[in-house]
Amino acid sequence: MMPVEALKARVRDSGGPELLERLEWLDAERAHPSLRERPVRAPERGTHVDFDVVLAGGGLSLLYAPVLAGLGLRVGVFERGRAAVTHREWNISHAELRPLTDSGLFQPEEVESLILARYSHGVCRWHGGGEYPVRDALDHAVDAGRLLQEVRRRAEARGVRFHEGHTLVGTGEGPDAVRLQFERADGGRADVTARLLLDARGVSSPHATADLLCPTVGGVLTGLKEGTAPDELNPRVGDILVTTEGVEEGRQHIWEGFPGRPGETTVYLFYYAPARDVRGEHALLRLYGRFFERLGRYKRGEPRLLRPTFGYIPGWSRLVPPPRAPGQRVVLVGDAAARHSPLTYCGFGATMRSFLPASRAIASALHEGGVPPGPVVHDTPLHAVTGGLATLMASPPREPALRDELNGLLDAAFSALYALGNGPYSALIKDQMTGTDFVRFLYLVAKRRPRVYREILALASHGPMATARWLEGLSRAVLQLRAAS
Ligand SMILES: Cc1cc2nc3c(=O)[nH]c(=O)nc-3n(C[C@H](O)[C@H](O)[C@H](O)COP(=O)(O)OP(=O)(O)OC[C@H]3O[C@@H](n4cnc5c(N)ncnc54)[C@H](O)[C@@H]3O)c2cc1C
């Protein structure tokens, strides 16, 4: 393992001093997370409220703000940095963007203008195994920065007030309102009351207790060699999940790459890990060191990093209790809630599925004088099963002799998906697989790799509760998915 100072020098040389500074800040936050909020005096019954809904966090979940305002609620957005700014690039399938028009926020041609690139298909490829193409999944690259700016414009037009440089540090819940305390960037403090807090602080929320974590680094590159070989860039094809080696240092590293603006490609390197294992170890810095060192194995050329993108994405295995809000007047959305797929970590797709129905549920509860009865974001029983696979991927065997076992398991799973046909394969990636297809998928995987049962029993090493939850999730998922299909 490269010493930290050497890693810093490498990242500074390849990505610049600003990248290094931001990485160190994020890694430090991960090492010392704010697990508890400051207790704040709860508002008494009948207290005048400043807002119906406060959205804490102005990242992707900003989508809630204009919709809630359009449903007649007074909304305030409080963001610790600048709202509607993102250091990410998102890909998705075209059909999954429909809520942007269904919500009335965008016209179809406005959505088209947000699409940077569309490609003919994507591939999943496993080291030592096969390549499995899929159509209609994660095949559109979206201009994340412009999407958020446009959402902000629409929110402001509907009366949403933005407060930047406001870090939420404490909450106190009363019978009909919640008091929020913010530290301002100018050193001051602000107390605000609302009927409901939408916690959209992503992985930084103290309630983001999901058990898995996906450290991700990379960015927008130019200079990759174009061609059709696996280690060349084909601008008509996206790499969804690609491995170029077995397990190293206890981690299965995975590449993702998709075309963006002409001549540009977004490339990510990530791994899945138990969240408790990623603390105070310069995780993003180390991963960036590896990214620059190993990029040539993944794609040839003379790459230049135009825009670094990185972060931690939480994932919930469904084998442990979910991230939970601390009270009835706090609602978790986005990464804080972590109800997206623990296999793909596609929080963008998950927010697209959630923001419209969840906003309607919130507005209807508040208009009736109540609060939403429970979690509002979309979830599917399928995740109860794929969470087990994600857990296996997060703790792969460390023995050198077993370094290719995980690739073997993934190869069996994806060859089974491919054999089922494009419909079920793309549906799994989009969290839409039906129960019948899911049962066929399990049957095919077991046929290709009979020892999959033993591998799943490895979940027992996560404790009997985890195994029991997975088996319960499996039977619930099969029953619910079958009933729905
Ligand atoms: C590098 C990278 C690439 C990704 N690519 C994809 C992709 O291609 N497809 C896909 O589907 N998903 C992708 N994701 C996941 C997706 O970006 C997230 O799931 C999504 O951004 C989550 O939205 P959010 O609103 O919950 O949180 P975020 O978008 O992370 O926003 C959280 C906001 O809260 C603010 N905040 C934090 N603490 C406080 C506080 N105390 N007070 C006030 N504000 C606070 C932060 O500054 C931030 O602006 C990617 C993630 C990363 C890191």
The ligand as a Tripos MOL2 file, in Angstrom:
@<TRIPOS>MOLECULE
LIG
   53    58     1     0     0
SMALL
NO_CHARGES

@<TRIPOS>ATOM
      1 C1        -19.2480   10.1250   -7.9280 C.3       1 LIG1
      2 C2        -20.6900    9.7320   -7.9200 C.ar      1 LIG1
      3 C3        -21.3120    9.3500   -9.1000 C.ar      1 LIG1
      4 C4        -22.6530    8.9700   -9.1160 C.ar      1 LIG1
      5 N1        -23.2290    8.5790  -10.3060 N.ar      1 LIG1
      6 C5        -24.5160    8.1700  -10.3260 C.ar      1 LIG1
      7 C6        -25.1380    7.7490  -11.5550 C.ar      1 LIG1
      8 O1        -24.5420    7.7620  -12.6380 O.2       1 LIG1
      9 N2        -26.4400    7.3240  -11.5220 N.ar      1 LIG1
     10 C7        -27.1440    7.3140  -10.3530 C.ar      1 LIG1
     11 O2        -28.3100    6.8970  -10.3680 O.2       1 LIG1
     12 N3        -26.6010    7.7400   -9.1810 N.ar      1 LIG1
     13 C8        -25.3010    8.1620   -9.1360 C.ar      1 LIG1
     14 N4        -24.7290    8.5760   -7.9640 N.ar      1 LIG1
     15 C9        -25.5540    8.6220   -6.7440 C.3       1 LIG1
     16 C10       -26.3200    9.9300   -6.6500 C.3       1 LIG1
     17 O3        -25.4910   11.0230   -6.9680 O.3       1 LIG1
     18 C11       -26.8460   10.1000   -5.2280 C.3       1 LIG1
     19 O4        -27.6270    8.9690   -4.9300 O.3       1 LIG1
     20 C12       -27.6810   11.3800   -5.0900 C.3       1 LIG1
     21 O5        -26.9080   12.5240   -5.3490 O.3       1 LIG1
     22 C13       -28.2900   11.4800   -3.6990 C.3       1 LIG1
     23 O6        -29.0330   12.6680   -3.6130 O.3       1 LIG1
     24 P1        -29.2620   13.3750   -2.2020 P.3       1 LIG1
     25 O7        -30.0880   14.5800   -2.4590 O.co2     1 LIG1
     26 O8        -29.7350   12.3970   -1.2070 O.co2     1 LIG1
     27 O9        -27.8010   13.7880   -1.6970 O.3       1 LIG1
     28 P2        -26.7110   14.7090   -2.3810 P.3       1 LIG1
     29 O10       -26.9890   14.9040   -3.8180 O.co2     1 LIG1
     30 O11       -25.4230   14.1190   -1.9620 O.co2     1 LIG1
     31 O12       -26.9090   16.1200   -1.6410 O.3       1 LIG1
     32 C14       -26.7240   16.2610   -0.2500 C.3       1 LIG1
     33 C15       -26.5860   17.7490    0.0370 C.3       1 LIG1
     34 O13       -26.7230   17.9740    1.4350 O.3       1 LIG1
     35 C16       -25.8020   18.9800    1.8220 C.3       1 LIG1
     36 N5        -25.5850   18.8500    3.2740 N.ar      1 LIG1
     37 C17       -24.9180   17.8660    3.9240 C.ar      1 LIG1
     38 N6        -24.9550   18.0830    5.2560 N.ar      1 LIG1
     39 C18       -25.6960   19.2000    5.4520 C.ar      1 LIG1
     40 C19       -26.1170   19.9160    6.6200 C.ar      1 LIG1
     41 N7        -25.7990   19.5110    7.8650 N.pl3     1 LIG1
     42 N8        -26.8830   21.0170    6.4600 N.ar      1 LIG1
     43 C20       -27.2270   21.4630    5.2060 C.ar      1 LIG1
     44 N9        -26.8430   20.8240    4.0680 N.ar      1 LIG1
     45 C21       -26.0970   19.6910    4.1890 C.ar      1 LIG1
     46 C22       -24.5730   18.6710    0.9810 C.3       1 LIG1
     47 O14       -23.7060   19.7880    0.8870 O.3       1 LIG1
     48 C23       -25.2120   18.2970   -0.3550 C.3       1 LIG1
     49 O15       -25.3830   19.4170   -1.2120 O.3       1 LIG1
     50 C24       -23.3930    8.9710   -7.9140 C.ar      1 LIG1
     51 C25       -22.7830    9.3740   -6.7130 C.ar      1 LIG1
     52 C26       -21.4370    9.7380   -6.7170 C.ar      1 LIG1
     53 C27       -20.7790   10.1250   -5.4020 C.3       1 LIG1
@<TRIPOS>BOND
     1     1     2 1
     2     2     3 ar
     3     2    52 ar
     4     3     4 ar
     5     4     5 ar
     6     4    50 ar
     7     5     6 ar
     8     6     7 ar
     9     6    13 1
    10     7     8 2
    11     7     9 ar
    12     9    10 ar
    13    10    11 2
    14    10    12 ar
    15    12    13 ar
    16    13    14 ar
    17    14    15 1
    18    14    50 ar
    19    15    16 1
    20    16    17 1
    21    16    18 1
    22    18    19 1
    23    18    20 1
    24    20    21 1
    25    20    22 1
    26    22    23 1
    27    23    24 1
    28    24    25 2
    29    24    26 1
    30    24    27 1
    31    27    28 1
    32    28    29 2
    33    28    30 1
    34    28    31 1
    35    31    32 1
    36    32    33 1
    37    33    34 1
    38    33    48 1
    39    34    35 1
    40    35    36 1
    41    35    46 1
    42    36    37 ar
    43    36    45 ar
    44    37    38 ar
    45    38    39 ar
    46    39    40 ar
    47    39    45 ar
    48    40    41 1
    49    40    42 ar
    50    42    43 ar
    51    43    44 ar
    52    44    45 ar
    53    46    47 1
    54    46    48 1
    55    48    49 1
    56    50    51 ar
    57    51    52 ar
    58    52    53 1
@<TRIPOS>SUBSTRUCTURE
     1 LIG1         1 GROUP 0 **** ****
